[in-house]
Structure formats: C-alpha cells, structure tokens
C-alpha cells in the first residue's frame, strides 16, 4: 500500500497506527481526535456511522486498556451488540426506544475487542434486517460509496465498509451470510474476511446466527489491509465454549513458503452469469501476480457451485423470510423499500413446507461434501466477488456481456462459500472504467482461514488499498 507522507494518520494501516501509539509518537486521545475529525468531515456525505458521540469516544481514549489493540479506534456494524450503542438492525420496528434497541450486554466478540484495548468510535449503518446488498433503510437513509457518492457502498456491512475505506475507522466488524462483508469490501476498495463459522464467536449478533444461519453466517473483520485482517483474526478468534458451533481450533500461522505448496484453482465466471470485462482482467491480474511469486495456479471451476447456490437461496432467501415473518406481521407498512424487495423475491417462490425444507437440509450436506471432494485437488479457489462493481441505489438489473443479470444473480459469487461454511477473503486489485474498485475473492476449505489470509496477502503485495479521493 503506497502512502504519501502527507496522508492523514487515519488512512494508515491499523498496524501502523498501533506502532505510532506504541512509540508514543501519538497518544490514544490524539488518535481518537484524528478519527473524530474525519468522521465529522465525511460522515454527513457518506452516512456510514449511525451512533457516534465524540465525547464518549474521548472518554474511552483516556482510559484504554493494555493489549494488542490498545488505543485503536474502530467501528462495529449495528447488528452486533455493543452495550450502550444503538443496535436497531436498520429497522423502524427496532427504533429506539423499542426494547433491545440499545443492548445492555456486549457481543462476545465486542468483549474481546474491548479486552484487547480497542476504542469504539460508534456503530455503522446496515440495510433493514441485513437482507440486502446495499445499505439503505427508513431509519437512517442510504450509505454512499466514498469513491463516488452516486453509488452504494454495498451491504449488508455497507456502513462499515464506507467508514473504513474513508479513514473514519481503523478497522471494524461486519457480518456475512451471503457476501455481506465481501461485497461491500469489493465495492469500496478494502479487504474483508468471512471466517469459517465458529472461529469468531457469534453470540450477540442480531438476528441470532441460529438454524441455517449457524453455518451460512459469521461475524467477520473488515480493514484496509490483509495485515490488519490478520491482526483482528488473531486477536478475536478462538472457541466460545457456550457456542455449539464453535470448534476448539487453535490459531496456526501459515508461512508464504507453505502457502506456495498449495495448488490454487481459478475461474473468471461460473459459466452461468457473466462478469464485466474489467472483473475478468482483475482475476487474471491476481493470477499472474501469484504466478510471479511462485504459486501454482490452474484454471478450475468446481461443478457443484450451482447446486450450492440453489441451496443457499433456499436457506437465506426463503428461510430468512420465514424467520422474519412473526416480527413483521401487521407492521409491513413500516418496512423499507429494500426489505420489501427482498420479501417480494422470497414470496415469488413456492412456500416451503416441512418436506422440501428437510430435503434441502439433507441435500446441503451432500453438496458440501461434493464441493470439499472437488477442492481436494485445489484447496484454494480464486474468483470474482461479484459480476459487477458498485451500483447506484435501487438498481436491480444490469446488462453484462450482452446478458441481462438480475440483482441476486450478480452477487452469486460469494454465496457458494456461505453454503459451504468456508473462509473467503477479498482483496482490492483494480478499478472499473468509472473508477470504482474491483476486488478478487480467495476462498479455502473450512478452517483454512490462515491459509486464505496468507494467499490474500500475496495478492495484496502487488495491489491493495488506495485511499478514495474523498478521504484524502
């Protein structure tokens, strides 16, 4: 990541900000003030933070705990409980003073952040009930992209992505059941990791990661660099003994030489939904960069991707709508246009009954097993994040390579790895003709998070984050 000597400290990698703190070149209060100034300058245009109080931040910065994140200012998606901060999940149905709108207890992962010495700047915007690939709601409005305010920052962790890309936050936490940390990272030119479910504690996420969402979804770190993702992963991962999905998997560092021994399969598209020409170029650029560094890559596309995507649709779209049905009953007039779009998509499907739901549950294990068998040959996959770069708010279809591509189809490239319960990272690589970021995705087998991060770091070494003009 090339940085100018005059660049704001808030745009430095989190690891460099921590180094400044450790050398006492800057105090926690001064670093907090730098971020406060950036938020006050840019948040009115971006609308990324929804609960922010400068004096509350300064009070935290006066009494930081020692630890690996001591004094580091960061943000948290407003679907992850932070005691005393609004966690309304973007819905009028949860608007303060509704019960639970301001949690009394932290999510487990937030407790770990605070124990490591972090300073919470505030919570960030998300679409209503997290069921969208753009961040818009009736509570706080639309979060915009720091590369171009006419475009969305993505969703559902769009507020988090915009805040980090613009230097309003050093790093942050989002969540991902269908691409919700990866797609916003791709749209805004930052990095993100969807960890293997269970490696980050899920307790305290709203809605709870239960049922099919226990393997579809996970809380995940977002940052400007892979090094910062690795810092958060090492600090926050680890078994939560009260979580039945949390495995006792110890962290294991993977060296670059070890990573180079692992064959990587890559593909430009899934053979069904095309991607933009610039997206193809970004994938090839990432492949060539890895080959120059001594990695072994071959074209390879698993045959089970579409089967995985169809099952993801059943669980995320259809079961998601069913899970929210009791919450929204009788209050549909209070729902945002974006969430109504989601409900319309779900209701266009044949209603799920017990038999097809049970069949889908059984079939998901079979498809996951087939994908894992295919990935024996190539334990790492490199592919696009989306068919397209960032889109304008409320756009729902695009023409890509002469083919009409619908909204959820354009985002399918992340969804496979949610069904698989696999780790997947995003690294910024290039730009579209409009100057919008384009990232690539690196995915691995479940619990190979450290390997995924090491391959992503190798890609980043030749590309990586650049500050959007708005932030400089």
C-alpha positions as CSV (number, residue, x, y, z in Angstrom):
1,X,0.0,0.0,0.0
2,X,1.7,3.2,-1.2
3,X,1.1,6.1,1.1
4,X,2.1,9.8,0.8
5,X,4.0,11.4,3.7
6,X,1.2,14.0,3.9
7,X,-1.6,11.4,4.2
8,X,-3.8,11.6,7.3
9,X,-2.9,9.2,10.1
10,X,-6.4,7.8,9.8
11,X,-5.7,6.3,6.4
12,X,-2.6,4.4,7.6
13,X,-3.0,0.7,8.2
14,X,-4.2,-0.2,11.7
15,X,-0.8,-1.9,12.4
16,X,1.0,1.4,11.6
17,X,-1.4,3.3,13.8
18,X,-0.7,0.9,16.7
19,X,3.1,1.3,16.1
20,X,2.7,5.0,16.4
21,X,0.9,4.5,19.7
22,X,3.5,2.1,21.0
23,X,6.3,4.5,20.1
24,X,4.3,7.3,21.8
25,X,4.5,9.3,18.6
26,X,0.8,9.9,19.1
27,X,-1.5,9.4,22.2
28,X,-4.7,7.5,22.2
29,X,-6.6,10.8,22.7
30,X,-4.8,12.4,19.7
31,X,-5.5,9.4,17.5
32,X,-9.2,9.4,18.6
33,X,-9.4,13.1,17.8
34,X,-8.0,12.5,14.3
35,X,-10.7,9.9,13.7
36,X,-13.4,12.2,15.2
37,X,-12.3,15.0,12.8
38,X,-12.5,12.6,9.8
39,X,-16.0,11.4,10.9
40,X,-17.2,15.0,11.3
41,X,-15.8,15.9,7.9
42,X,-17.1,12.9,5.9
43,X,-20.0,11.2,7.6
44,X,-22.5,13.8,6.6
45,X,-21.9,12.8,3.0
46,X,-21.3,9.1,3.5
47,X,-23.9,8.4,6.2
48,X,-21.8,5.4,7.5
49,X,-21.9,5.9,11.3
50,X,-25.4,5.9,12.9
51,X,-24.4,6.1,16.6
52,X,-21.5,8.4,17.2
53,X,-20.7,10.7,20.1
54,X,-17.3,12.4,20.1
55,X,-17.2,13.0,23.9
56,X,-18.0,9.3,24.5
57,X,-15.0,8.4,22.3
58,X,-12.7,10.8,24.0
59,X,-13.7,9.4,27.4
60,X,-12.8,5.9,26.2
61,X,-9.5,7.1,24.8
62,X,-8.5,8.5,28.3
63,X,-8.6,5.0,29.9
64,X,-7.5,2.5,27.2
65,X,-6.6,-1.0,28.4
66,X,-3.2,-2.5,27.5
67,X,-3.4,-5.1,24.8
68,X,-2.8,-5.9,21.1
69,X,-5.4,-3.2,20.0
70,X,-4.6,-0.7,22.8
71,X,-5.9,2.8,21.7
72,X,-7.0,1.7,18.2
73,X,-10.2,3.5,17.2
74,X,-12.7,1.2,15.4
75,X,-16.3,0.7,14.5
76,X,-18.9,-2.1,14.7
77,X,-21.8,-2.9,12.4
78,X,-25.1,-2.0,14.1
79,X,-26.3,-5.7,14.1
80,X,-23.5,-6.7,16.6
81,X,-24.4,-5.8,20.2
82,X,-22.3,-3.0,21.8
83,X,-23.6,-2.2,25.2
84,X,-25.0,1.4,25.3
85,X,-24.9,1.8,21.5
86,X,-27.9,1.6,19.1
87,X,-28.3,-1.9,17.6
88,X,-31.5,-1.4,15.6
89,X,-30.6,-3.5,12.6
90,X,-31.7,-0.7,10.3
91,X,-35.4,-1.2,11.1
92,X,-38.2,1.1,12.3
93,X,-39.5,-1.9,14.0
94,X,-36.4,-1.8,16.3
95,X,-36.2,2.0,16.6
96,X,-35.1,3.3,19.9
97,X,-36.9,3.2,22.5
98,X,-38.1,-0.2,21.3
99,X,-36.9,-2.9,23.8
100,X,-33.4,-4.1,22.9
101,X,-32.6,-1.2,20.6
102,X,-29.7,-0.4,22.9
103,X,-28.2,-3.6,24.2
104,X,-27.2,-3.9,27.8
105,X,-24.6,-6.6,27.1
106,X,-21.8,-6.8,24.5
107,X,-21.5,-9.5,21.9
108,X,-18.7,-11.9,22.9
109,X,-16.5,-10.6,20.0
110,X,-17.0,-7.0,21.3
111,X,-15.9,-8.0,24.8
112,X,-12.8,-9.4,23.2
113,X,-12.2,-6.1,21.3
114,X,-12.5,-4.1,24.5
115,X,-10.3,-6.5,26.4
116,X,-7.7,-6.0,23.7
117,X,-7.8,-2.2,24.4
118,X,-9.8,-1.0,21.4
119,X,-11.7,2.3,21.4
120,X,-15.2,2.0,19.9
121,X,-16.0,5.0,17.7
122,X,-19.6,4.0,17.1
123,X,-21.9,1.7,15.2
124,X,-22.4,1.7,11.5
125,X,-25.4,1.6,9.1
126,X,-26.9,-1.6,7.6
127,X,-29.9,-2.4,5.5
128,X,-33.1,-3.4,7.3
129,X,-32.7,-6.9,8.9
130,X,-29.5,-7.2,6.8
131,X,-31.3,-8.7,3.8
132,X,-29.8,-6.6,1.0
133,X,-26.6,-5.9,-1.0
134,X,-27.0,-2.2,-0.5
135,X,-27.2,-0.2,2.7
136,X,-30.5,1.7,2.8
137,X,-33.2,1.9,5.4
138,X,-36.0,4.2,6.7
139,X,-34.2,4.8,10.0
140,X,-31.0,6.4,8.6
141,X,-31.2,6.5,4.9
142,X,-28.6,5.4,2.4
143,X,-24.9,4.9,2.9
144,X,-22.9,6.1,-0.1
145,X,-19.6,5.0,-1.6
146,X,-16.5,7.1,-0.9
147,X,-15.3,6.5,-4.4
148,X,-18.4,8.1,-5.9
149,X,-21.3,9.4,-3.8
150,X,-23.8,8.4,-6.6
151,X,-23.1,4.7,-5.8
152,X,-23.9,2.4,-2.9
153,X,-21.2,1.1,-0.6
154,X,-22.9,-2.3,-0.7
155,X,-24.5,-4.4,2.0
156,X,-25.2,-5.6,4.4
157,X,-22.0,-4.3,6.1
158,X,-22.0,-1.2,3.9
159,X,-21.7,1.4,6.6
160,X,-18.7,-0.5,8.0
161,X,-17.0,-0.6,4.6
162,X,-17.6,3.1,3.8
163,X,-16.2,4.1,7.2
164,X,-13.0,2.1,6.9
165,X,-12.4,3.0,3.2
166,X,-12.7,6.7,4.0
167,X,-10.4,6.6,7.1
168,X,-13.2,7.2,9.6
169,X,-12.4,3.9,11.3
170,X,-9.1,2.0,11.5
171,X,-10.8,-1.4,11.2
172,X,-14.2,-2.9,12.1
173,X,-16.5,-5.8,12.4
174,X,-19.3,-6.8,9.9
175,X,-21.2,-10.0,9.4
176,X,-21.7,-12.2,6.3
177,X,-24.4,-14.8,5.4
178,X,-24.3,-14.2,1.7
179,X,-21.4,-11.9,0.9
180,X,-22.2,-9.1,3.4
181,X,-18.6,-8.3,4.3
182,X,-17.1,-9.3,1.0
183,X,-19.3,-7.4,-1.4
184,X,-19.0,-4.1,0.4
185,X,-15.3,-4.5,0.6
186,X,-15.2,-5.1,-3.2
187,X,-17.4,-2.1,-3.7
188,X,-15.3,0.3,-1.6
189,X,-11.8,-1.0,-2.2
190,X,-10.9,-2.5,1.1
191,X,-10.2,-6.0,2.5
192,X,-12.6,-8.4,4.4
193,X,-12.7,-11.9,5.6
194,X,-15.7,-14.2,6.1
195,X,-14.2,-16.6,8.6
196,X,-15.2,-20.3,8.9
197,X,-18.4,-20.2,11.1
198,X,-17.4,-20.7,14.7
199,X,-14.0,-19.2,14.5
200,X,-15.4,-15.9,15.6
201,X,-17.9,-16.1,18.4
202,X,-21.4,-15.4,17.1
203,X,-23.2,-14.7,20.4
204,X,-24.6,-11.2,20.4
205,X,-25.2,-10.9,16.7
206,X,-28.7,-9.7,15.8
207,X,-30.6,-11.6,14.5
208,X,-29.0,-14.6,16.2
209,X,-26.9,-17.0,14.0
210,X,-29.2,-19.9,14.5
211,X,-30.7,-22.7,12.4
212,X,-29.4,-22.5,8.8
213,X,-27.7,-19.2,9.6
214,X,-25.4,-21.0,12.1
215,X,-23.4,-22.3,9.1
216,X,-24.3,-19.7,6.5
217,X,-23.2,-16.7,8.6
218,X,-20.3,-15.4,10.6
219,X,-19.1,-12.2,12.1
220,X,-16.0,-11.1,10.1
221,X,-13.3,-8.5,10.2
222,X,-13.0,-5.6,7.7
223,X,-9.9,-3.5,7.2
224,X,-7.8,-1.6,4.6
225,X,-5.1,-4.3,4.6
226,X,-4.7,-8.0,4.9
227,X,-2.2,-7.4,7.7
228,X,-5.0,-5.7,9.7
229,X,-7.4,-8.5,9.0
230,X,-4.8,-10.9,10.3
231,X,-4.4,-8.8,13.5
232,X,-8.1,-8.9,14.1
233,X,-8.3,-12.6,13.3
234,X,-5.5,-13.5,15.7
235,X,-6.9,-11.2,18.5
236,X,-10.6,-12.2,18.3
237,X,-10.8,-15.8,17.0
238,X,-11.0,-18.7,19.4
239,X,-13.6,-21.0,20.8
240,X,-16.6,-19.7,22.7
241,X,-17.4,-22.7,24.9
242,X,-21.1,-21.7,25.1
243,X,-21.5,-21.8,21.3
244,X,-22.4,-25.2,19.9
245,X,-20.9,-24.2,16.5
246,X,-17.6,-23.0,17.9
247,X,-14.8,-25.6,17.4
248,X,-11.6,-25.7,19.5
249,X,-9.4,-24.8,16.6
250,X,-6.1,-23.3,17.6
251,X,-4.6,-20.5,15.5
252,X,-1.8,-21.7,13.3
253,X,0.4,-19.3,11.3
254,X,0.9,-20.3,7.6
255,X,4.2,-19.1,6.0
256,X,4.4,-17.9,2.5
257,X,6.5,-20.9,1.5
258,X,3.9,-23.2,2.9
259,X,1.2,-21.4,1.0
260,X,3.1,-21.8,-2.2
261,X,2.9,-25.6,-1.9
262,X,-1.0,-25.5,-2.1
263,X,-2.4,-25.6,-5.7
264,X,-4.8,-22.8,-6.5
265,X,-7.8,-23.2,-8.9
266,X,-9.1,-20.1,-10.6
267,X,-12.1,-19.1,-12.7
268,X,-13.3,-15.9,-14.3
269,X,-17.0,-16.8,-14.2
270,X,-19.3,-19.6,-13.1
271,X,-20.5,-20.5,-16.6
272,X,-24.0,-19.2,-15.9
273,X,-23.8,-15.5,-15.0
274,X,-21.2,-13.3,-16.8
275,X,-18.9,-10.8,-15.2
276,X,-17.7,-7.4,-16.5
277,X,-14.6,-7.3,-18.7
278,X,-12.8,-5.4,-16.0
279,X,-13.6,-8.1,-13.5
280,X,-12.1,-10.7,-15.7
281,X,-9.0,-8.6,-16.0
282,X,-8.8,-8.2,-12.2
283,X,-8.9,-12.0,-11.8
284,X,-6.2,-12.6,-14.4
285,X,-4.0,-9.9,-12.8
286,X,-4.3,-11.6,-9.5
287,X,-3.4,-14.9,-11.0
288,X,-0.4,-13.5,-12.8
289,X,0.8,-11.8,-9.6
290,X,0.7,-15.1,-7.7
291,X,2.4,-17.0,-10.5
292,X,5.2,-14.4,-10.5
293,X,5.7,-15.1,-6.8
294,X,6.0,-18.9,-7.3
295,X,2.4,-20.1,-6.6
296,X,0.9,-22.9,-8.8
297,X,-2.4,-21.9,-10.4
298,X,-4.6,-23.7,-12.9
299,X,-8.0,-23.0,-14.4
300,X,-10.5,-24.9,-12.4
301,X,-14.2,-24.4,-11.6
302,X,-16.0,-26.8,-9.2
303,X,-19.0,-28.5,-10.8
304,X,-21.1,-28.2,-7.6
305,X,-21.3,-24.4,-7.4
306,X,-24.8,-24.0,-8.9
307,X,-26.2,-26.7,-6.6
308,X,-24.7,-24.9,-3.7
309,X,-26.1,-21.6,-4.8
310,X,-29.6,-23.0,-5.1
311,X,-29.5,-24.4,-1.6
312,X,-28.1,-21.1,-0.3
313,X,-31.2,-19.5,-1.9
314,X,-33.5,-21.8,-0.1
315,X,-31.9,-21.1,3.3
316,X,-31.1,-17.4,3.0
317,X,-34.0,-16.1,0.9
318,X,-36.9,-18.5,1.8
319,X,-36.0,-19.4,5.3
320,X,-34.8,-15.8,6.0
321,X,-38.3,-14.5,5.1
322,X,-39.9,-17.2,7.2
323,X,-37.8,-16.3,10.2
324,X,-38.8,-12.7,10.0
325,X,-42.5,-13.4,9.4
326,X,-43.5,-13.2,13.1
327,X,-41.5,-9.9,13.6
328,X,-43.1,-8.1,10.7
329,X,-46.6,-9.4,10.9
330,X,-49.1,-6.5,11.0
331,X,-46.3,-3.9,10.5
332,X,-45.4,-4.2,6.8
333,X,-46.2,-0.5,6.3
334,X,-43.2,0.3,8.4
335,X,-40.7,-1.7,6.2
336,X,-38.2,-0.2,3.9
337,X,-38.4,-0.5,0.1
338,X,-35.3,-2.6,0.1
339,X,-36.6,-5.1,2.6
340,X,-40.0,-5.2,0.7
341,X,-38.0,-6.1,-2.4
342,X,-36.4,-9.0,-0.5
343,X,-39.8,-10.2,0.7
344,X,-41.2,-10.0,-2.9
345,X,-38.4,-12.2,-4.2
346,X,-38.9,-14.7,-1.4
347,X,-42.7,-14.7,-1.8
348,X,-42.4,-15.4,-5.5
349,X,-41.1,-18.8,-4.6
350,X,-43.3,-21.8,-3.8
351,X,-43.8,-21.7,0.0
352,X,-41.6,-24.0,1.9
353,X,-43.2,-26.9,3.8
354,X,-41.6,-29.4,6.1
355,X,-40.7,-32.0,3.4
356,X,-38.8,-29.7,0.9
357,X,-37.1,-28.0,3.8
358,X,-35.9,-31.3,5.2
359,X,-34.8,-32.4,1.7
360,X,-32.8,-29.2,1.3
361,X,-31.1,-29.7,4.7
362,X,-30.1,-33.3,3.7
363,X,-29.0,-32.2,0.2
364,X,-26.9,-29.3,1.6
365,X,-24.7,-31.9,3.4
366,X,-24.3,-33.9,0.2
367,X,-23.4,-30.8,-1.9
368,X,-21.0,-29.6,0.7
369,X,-19.3,-33.0,0.7
370,X,-19.1,-32.9,-3.1
371,X,-17.5,-29.4,-3.0
372,X,-15.0,-30.5,-0.4
373,X,-14.1,-33.5,-2.5
374,X,-13.6,-31.3,-5.6
375,X,-11.4,-28.9,-3.5
376,X,-9.0,-31.7,-2.6
377,X,-7.3,-31.0,-5.9
378,X,-7.4,-27.2,-5.4
379,X,-7.8,-26.3,-1.7
380,X,-7.7,-22.6,-2.6
381,X,-10.0,-21.0,-5.2
382,X,-9.5,-17.6,-6.7
383,X,-12.6,-16.0,-8.4
384,X,-14.6,-12.8,-8.7
385,X,-16.5,-11.3,-5.8
386,X,-19.5,-10.1,-7.9
387,X,-20.5,-9.8,-11.6
388,X,-20.2,-6.0,-11.3
389,X,-18.6,-3.2,-9.4
390,X,-20.7,-0.9,-7.2
391,X,-24.1,0.0,-8.5
392,X,-26.4,3.0,-8.0
393,X,-29.0,2.8,-5.2
394,X,-32.1,0.8,-6.1
395,X,-30.6,-0.6,-9.3
396,X,-31.8,-4.2,-9.7
397,X,-30.6,-5.4,-13.1
398,X,-27.6,-4.9,-15.4
399,X,-26.5,-5.8,-18.9
400,X,-23.2,-7.7,-18.7
401,X,-21.6,-9.0,-21.8
402,X,-25.0,-8.7,-23.6
403,X,-26.9,-10.7,-21.0
404,X,-29.4,-9.3,-18.5
405,X,-28.2,-10.0,-15.0
406,X,-30.7,-9.8,-12.1
407,X,-29.9,-8.4,-8.7
408,X,-29.2,-11.5,-6.6
409,X,-27.6,-13.3,-9.6
410,X,-25.0,-10.6,-9.8
411,X,-24.0,-11.3,-6.2
412,X,-23.9,-15.1,-6.5
413,X,-20.1,-15.3,-6.5
414,X,-20.0,-15.0,-2.7
415,X,-23.0,-17.2,-1.9
416,X,-21.4,-20.6,-2.6
417,X,-18.9,-20.2,0.2
418,X,-21.6,-19.4,2.7
419,X,-23.3,-22.7,1.9
420,X,-20.0,-24.5,2.3
421,X,-19.2,-22.8,5.6
422,X,-15.8,-21.9,4.2
423,X,-13.5,-18.9,4.8
424,X,-13.2,-16.4,2.0
425,X,-11.3,-13.1,1.8
426,X,-11.5,-10.1,-0.6
427,X,-8.5,-8.0,-1.8
428,X,-8.8,-4.9,-3.9
429,X,-7.0,-5.3,-7.3
430,X,-8.1,-2.8,-9.9
431,X,-10.7,-0.2,-11.0
432,X,-13.6,-0.1,-13.4
433,X,-13.9,2.4,-16.3
434,X,-15.9,4.6,-13.9
435,X,-13.1,4.5,-11.3
436,X,-14.9,2.1,-8.9
437,X,-12.9,-0.5,-7.1
438,X,-12.8,-4.2,-8.2
439,X,-11.6,-6.9,-5.8
440,X,-10.9,-10.6,-6.1
441,X,-12.0,-13.4,-3.8
442,X,-9.8,-16.1,-2.3
443,X,-11.7,-19.0,-0.7
444,X,-10.5,-22.1,1.1
445,X,-11.7,-25.2,2.8
446,X,-13.4,-24.8,6.2
447,X,-10.9,-23.9,9.0
448,X,-8.2,-22.9,6.5
449,X,-8.6,-19.3,7.4
450,X,-4.9,-18.7,8.0
451,X,-4.0,-20.1,4.6
452,X,-6.7,-17.9,2.9
453,X,-5.2,-14.9,4.6
454,X,-1.7,-15.7,3.5
455,X,-2.7,-16.2,-0.2
456,X,-4.7,-12.9,0.0
457,X,-1.6,-11.2,1.4
458,X,0.4,-12.4,-1.5
459,X,-2.1,-10.9,-3.9
460,X,-2.2,-7.7,-1.9
461,X,1.6,-7.3,-2.2
462,X,1.1,-6.2,-5.8
463,X,-2.2,-4.4,-5.5
464,X,-4.1,-3.4,-2.3
465,X,-5.9,-0.4,-0.8
466,X,-5.7,3.1,-2.2
467,X,-7.5,6.0,-0.5
468,X,-10.6,7.3,-2.3
469,X,-10.2,10.9,-3.3
470,X,-12.9,12.0,-0.9
471,X,-10.8,10.8,2.1
472,X,-7.5,12.5,1.3
